């Protein structure tokens, strides 16, 4: 049965109105759930081409990989290094990786690829010595003793002062009174330099972190807890809340907070390219969709 013109136009108008409403709903939903959409990123055209061409050879080990080699920490042959961004960081980053963490699933390598001069990755039980530098190093890990990013400088200074006080007490011991006064001066000067120079991250599933976190070599470090943010990671850990971040997300959000809370500078996307690979893979693997997508396709076809 054919529809009269007024009825047809009315239904068409209702469909168009519904379509606009769904589009607006989608836009609002994506903005709320996808913090990756407003990043200041370099062109990802090289990744699009690489994805279309498929796996390529690692120029170091010869392995077949997509985008980059997670063993050698270099981009593959069809992703020229000059076409990926180079991120300058305000401090050094150490990543302690659990030996059972699957290399191909870890996002820690993204940081090493994009900021190679600033990032080092160690596989547990290999951990650098931090004991003599614990006044300038902190560990990102949540817990009852953790402090916020904005309070890092205060607590590092306090830690340094306590360290100097303890060493000066030792100098009063008769058995070591012959210590030179220059050593006391050296300790005093150390107290003045409490700038954070290195931040440490643990790269593992949350169920595996305890083995690394409880290692005595990390116990003397100041613990820092990040502000609550939701992860976009497509490999969600079963039974864990969506505030448990992937390693590259934790690095990125720490640096953003450090920039505003410690350096006291306006953030203008300086570290957004740390999510260069992550954001691209996020779109490929888990392009989060809002309710109404099916309806949108139905209305537009």
C-alpha positions in Angstrom: 0.0 0.0 0.0 1.5 3.4 -1.0 1.8 6.2 1.5 0.4 9.6 0.9 2.9 12.4 0.5 2.3 14.1 3.9 2.5 10.7 5.7 5.7 9.8 3.9 7.3 13.1 4.6 6.4 12.9 8.2 8.0 9.5 8.6 11.1 10.6 6.7 11.3 13.6 9.0 11.0 11.4 12.1 13.7 9.1 10.7 16.0 12.1 10.1 15.3 13.4 13.6 16.1 10.0 15.1 19.3 9.8 13.1 20.5 13.2 14.3 19.6 12.2 17.9 21.6 8.9 17.6 24.6 10.7 16.1 24.6 13.2 19.0 24.2 10.4 21.5 27.2 8.6 19.9 29.3 11.7 20.0 28.6 12.3 23.6 29.3 8.7 24.5 32.5 8.5 22.6 33.8 11.7 24.2 33.0 10.4 27.6 34.5 6.9 27.1 37.4 7.5 24.7 40.0 9.8 26.1 42.2 8.9 23.2 40.2 10.9 20.6 41.6 14.4 21.4 45.3 13.6 21.5 47.8 15.7 19.7 49.4 12.8 17.6 51.8 12.7 14.7 50.4 11.3 11.5 49.6 7.6 11.8 49.6 7.1 8.0 52.7 5.0 8.3 50.9 2.6 10.6 47.9 2.5 8.3 50.1 1.4 5.4 51.9 -1.1 7.5 48.6 -2.6 8.7 47.5 -2.9 5.1 50.7 -4.6 4.0 50.8 -7.0 6.9 53.8 -8.3 8.9 57.3 -7.1 8.2 60.8 -8.1 9.1 62.7 -6.8 12.1 66.0 -5.4 10.8 67.8 -6.6 13.9 66.6 -10.2 14.6 64.8 -10.9 11.3 61.6 -11.8 13.1 58.2 -11.3 11.5 56.3 -8.6 13.3 53.5 -6.1 12.9 54.5 -2.4 13.4 57.5 -3.1 15.7 59.7 -5.8 17.2 58.8 -6.3 20.9 62.1 -8.1 21.5 64.5 -5.7 19.9 62.5 -2.5 20.7 62.7 -1.2 17.1 60.1 -0.5 14.4 60.0 -3.1 11.6 61.2 -2.6 8.1 58.0 -1.1 6.7 57.7 1.4 9.5 60.7 3.7 8.9 62.0 5.1 12.2 62.0 8.7 10.8 58.3 8.4 10.3 57.4 7.7 14.0 57.5 10.5 16.6 60.3 11.0 19.0 59.2 12.1 22.4 61.4 14.1 24.8 60.7 13.4 28.5 61.4 15.5 31.6 63.0 12.6 33.4 64.3 9.0 33.0 62.0 6.0 33.2 62.9 2.5 34.3 60.4 -0.3 33.6 60.7 -3.6 35.6 59.1 -6.3 33.6 57.8 -9.6 35.0 59.5 -12.5 33.3 56.1 -14.1 32.7 54.7 -11.0 31.0 54.2 -11.9 27.3 56.4 -9.6 25.2 53.9 -9.3 22.4 51.1 -8.2 24.8 53.1 -5.6 26.8 52.6 -1.9 26.1 55.9 -1.0 27.9 57.8 -1.4 24.6 55.8 1.6 23.2 57.6 3.9 25.6 61.0 2.5 24.6 60.2 2.9 20.9 59.0 6.5 21.2 61.4 7.8 23.8 64.5 5.5 23.5 67.0 7.8 25.2 64.8 8.2 28.3 63.4 4.7 28.8 65.1 1.4 30.0 63.4 -1.9 30.3 64.7 -4.6 32.7 63.4 -8.1 33.1 63.0 -9.2 36.8 65.0 -10.3 38.8 67.3 -7.7 37.1 66.7 -4.4 38.9 69.1 -1.4 39.0 70.6 -0.3 42.3 68.6 2.6 43.7 69.8 2.6 47.3 72.2 5.6 47.0 69.7 7.5 44.8 66.5 7.0 46.6 66.2 10.7 47.2 65.7 11.3 43.4 63.8 8.1 42.4 60.2 7.1 42.9 58.1 4.1 42.2 54.6 4.3 40.7 52.5 1.8 42.7 49.3 2.2 44.7 49.1 1.5 48.4 48.6 2.9 51.9 52.0 4.5 51.8 51.7 6.1 48.4 51.7 9.8 47.9 50.2 12.0 45.1 52.3 13.3 42.3 52.0 16.9 43.5 53.6 15.8 46.9 56.6 14.1 45.4 59.1 16.9 46.0 58.1 17.3 49.6 58.5 13.7 50.4 61.8 13.3 48.6 63.2 16.2 50.5 62.0 14.6 53.8 63.6 11.3 52.8 66.8 13.1 52.0 66.9 14.9 55.3 66.3 11.7 57.2 69.1 10.0 55.3 71.5 12.8 56.1 70.5 12.9 59.8 71.1 9.1 60.1 74.5 9.4 58.5 75.5 12.3 60.8 74.4 10.3 63.8 76.8 7.6 62.6 79.6 10.2 62.5 79.2 10.7 66.2 80.1 7.1 66.9 83.7 7.0 68.4 84.7 4.2 66.1 84.3 6.3 63.0 85.1 9.8 64.3 88.0 10.0 61.9 85.6 10.5 59.0 86.5 13.6 57.1 84.3 16.7 57.5 84.1 16.9 53.7 81.9 13.8 53.8 79.5 15.6 56.1 79.4 18.5 53.7 78.8 16.1 50.8 75.8 14.6 52.6 74.5 18.1 53.4 74.6 19.1 49.7 72.8 15.9 48.7 69.9 17.1 50.9 69.5 20.1 48.7 69.1 18.2 45.5 65.8 16.5 45.8 64.6 16.8 42.2 62.9 13.7 40.9 65.2 12.4 38.2 63.8 8.9 37.6 60.5 7.2 37.9 60.0 3.4 38.1 57.1 1.3 36.7 56.3 -2.3 37.1 55.2 -4.1 33.9 53.1 -7.1 34.7 49.5 -8.3 35.3 48.2 -7.0 38.6 48.2 -10.6 40.0 52.0 -10.8 39.4 53.1 -7.4 40.7 53.5 -8.4 44.3 56.6 -10.5 43.6 58.4 -7.5 42.1 56.9 -4.8 44.4 58.1 -6.7 47.6 61.6 -7.0 46.3 63.9 -5.4 48.9 65.7 -3.4 46.2 62.5 -1.4 45.7 61.4 -1.1 49.3 63.3 2.2 50.0 61.7 4.0 47.1 59.0 6.6 47.5 55.7 5.2 46.3 53.5 7.4 44.1 49.8 6.8 43.3 48.2 8.2 40.2 44.8 9.9 40.0 41.9 7.6 39.2 41.5 7.2 35.5 39.8 4.6 33.3 41.8 2.4 31.1 41.2 2.0 27.4 43.2 -1.2 27.3 41.6 -4.0 25.2 43.1 -6.8 27.3 41.0 -6.2 30.4 42.2 -8.2 33.4 39.4 -10.5 34.7 38.0 -9.4 38.0 39.9 -6.1 38.0 38.3 -2.6 37.9 38.6 -0.5 34.8 40.8 1.9 36.7 43.7 -0.5 36.4 45.8 1.0 33.7 48.1 -0.5 31.1 51.8 0.3 31.5 51.9 2.9 28.7 48.8 4.6 30.1 50.3 4.8 33.5 53.5 6.3 32.1 51.5 8.8 30.0 49.2 9.9 32.8 52.1 10.2 35.3 53.9 12.6 32.9 50.8 14.7 32.3 50.4 15.1 36.1 54.1 15.7 36.6 54.0 18.4 34.0 51.2 20.3 35.6 51.7 19.5 39.3 55.5 19.6 39.6 56.8 21.6 36.6 53.8 23.9 37.0 53.4 24.3 33.3 50.3 24.1 31.1 50.0 20.8 29.4 49.8 21.2 25.6 50.1 17.6 24.5 53.9 17.3 24.9 53.7 13.6 25.7 50.6 12.6 23.7 52.8 10.8 21.1 53.7 8.2 23.8 50.2 6.8 22.8 51.1 6.8 19.1 51.0 3.0 18.8 48.5 2.5 21.6 45.8 4.7 20.2 46.1 3.3 16.7 45.9 -0.3 18.0 43.0 0.7 20.2 41.0 1.8 17.2 41.9 -1.4 15.3 41.2 -3.9 18.1 38.5 -2.3 20.2 36.7 0.5 18.5 34.3 1.2 21.3 30.8 1.6 20.1 27.7 3.1 21.8 24.2 1.6 21.8 22.5 2.7 18.6 25.1 1.8 16.1 22.9 -0.9 14.6 20.1 1.6 14.4 22.4 4.1 12.7 23.4 1.7 10.0 19.8 0.8 9.5 18.8 4.4 9.0 21.7 5.3 6.7 21.4 2.3 4.3 
